[in-house]
Amino acid sequence: MSSRLDSVRPFAWAWLTYTLVIFALAFVEWVPSGLYKEMDFRAIYVASMLARTDPSHLYDFPRQKQLQDALVEKMDTAIPGAHLAYEDVLFVPFSLLKYRAAYLLLILFNAVLIGLSFLAARKEFSTIIPVWQPRPGWILFCFMPTTITLAQGQDSLLLLLIVCLTWRFLDRSHYFAAGLVLANLLVKPHLAVLLALFLAVRYGWRMVAGFVTGGGLVAAICLPYWLHGGLRAWFNLLSHLSFVSGHDQAQQASMGVYRWAMPNIRGLLFLVLGRAVSSHVVFVLVGLVSAMVLVWSLSKVRKLSPRNGFAFSVIVTVLVSYNIESHDLIILLLPMVLMEMGANKVLASCRDWMMGLPIALLIFTPSMVPGAGFTLMLLPLLACAFLLSRTTQTLSRTAQTQSQMEETALA
């Protein structure tokens, strides 16, 4: 009990200070300037409103644009709401309030999720990490995507909590429960399916059974919104978003998406090839490269230690994911405290780059296109994935050395 209090107390004071600072920014800057009306929360707010009042038009983009202009503020652009209906149902209570009140309440809700994520993986977040975590849980406040999530009114802290709870159950060998919890990540299906694939390879059928059971419950909630053309409308919206040109600024602005700024394989290929070839060609190339990285990763994940294996799975999920935004990088917090560094200074340096790069981007590119420069996060992520995959060889060599020492001692 004493050790628990020793880890929770410094975190609680840091959490309170951080939350008060965020609310001060909201009341002094984001709300008075009207910036909060341009945040991503406008899409979540309107989608939850449609889920409650007009479910047949949940994925009708013109209708979304009309309501965003009417309920929030008229803008030339509109942020599409293309998340699974399951998430829209979760946020329905926020749609009962005016937009300003709902936005401020969501900041508090996300702050609570930070605390729950720490408690879900308290042992891991109590690891002392030079600079970034001198006290338990402080890394949660140092990582810039945390602040981006609160400012944008996004759902990424919910993703972090789900990932932390999944690891907690896996660490205790409750594989069915881990799969059941992971199914809640289907609010972002591309992340949920990829991570589930890695964990299925490593932990087997009990984890798969839990994920399928949870997925069935999620599908049951979404079914009323998929009927009468809703599923087709959802796929059409996803298809339209998938082929937004990488460098067509007008088209990107009209949909509120910036593919070339994504910190994944797709973002890198759009950045390099977006001007030279069509978005359909880039789509095919992204699929091929991602498939190769996925196959390589699946061949490695079973050979890693449990901690490194889970960290490796989350990192590669981010790399291979088709759609990842700067705020979604918050799920990398758990891998950063899970990785077994040992004497690997290069791996520790990669973690420092993952932590420091978003801060540098905020300082040096504050007025650029949203997410500009975050594609650079791909470099430390790739390095981390490669170095973690090599830990299998390091461990096997260590085991051989120990075996030889034991044989020598017996002789």
Sequence and secondary structure as in RCSB ss.txt:
>XXXX:A:sequence
MSSRLDSVRPFAWAWLTYTLVIFALAFVEWVPSGLYKEMDFRAIYVASMLARTDPSHLYDFPRQKQLQDALVEKM
DTAIPGAHLAYEDVLFVPFSLLKYRAAYLLLILFNAVLIGLSFLAARKEFSTIIPVWQPRPGWILFCFMPTTITL
AQGQDSLLLLLIVCLTWRFLDRSHYFAAGLVLANLLVKPHLAVLLALFLAVRYGWRMVAGFVTGGGLVAAICLPY
WLHGGLRAWFNLLSHLSFVSGHDQAQQASMGVYRWAMPNIRGLLFLVLGRAVSSHVVFVLVGLVSAMVLVWSLSK
VRKLSPRNGFAFSVIVTVLVSYNIESHDLIILLLPMVLMEMGANKVLASCRDWMMGLPIALLIFTPSMVPGAGFT
LMLLPLLACAFLLSRTTQTLSRTAQTQSQMEETALA
>XXXX:A:secstr
 HHHHHHHHHHHHHHHHHHHHHHHHIIIIITTTTGGGGSTHHHHHHHHHHHHH GGGTT HHHHHHHHHHHT   
S      S HHHHHHTHHHHTS HHHHHHHHHHHHHHHHHHHHHHTHHHHTS BTTTBSSTTTHHHHSHHHHHHH
HHT SHHHHHHHHHHHHHHHHTT HHHHHHHHGGGGGSHHHHHHHHHHHHHHH HHHHHHHHHHHHHHHHHHHHH
HTTTHHHHHHHHHHHHHT  SS HHHHHHHT  GGG SSHHHHHHHHHTTTS HHHHHHHHHHHHHHHHHHHHHH
HTTS HHHHHHHHHHHHHHH S   GGGGGGGHHHHHH   TT HHHHHHHHHHHHHHHHHHHH TTSSTTTTGG
GGHHHHHHHHHHHHHHHHHHHHHHHHHHHHHHHHH 
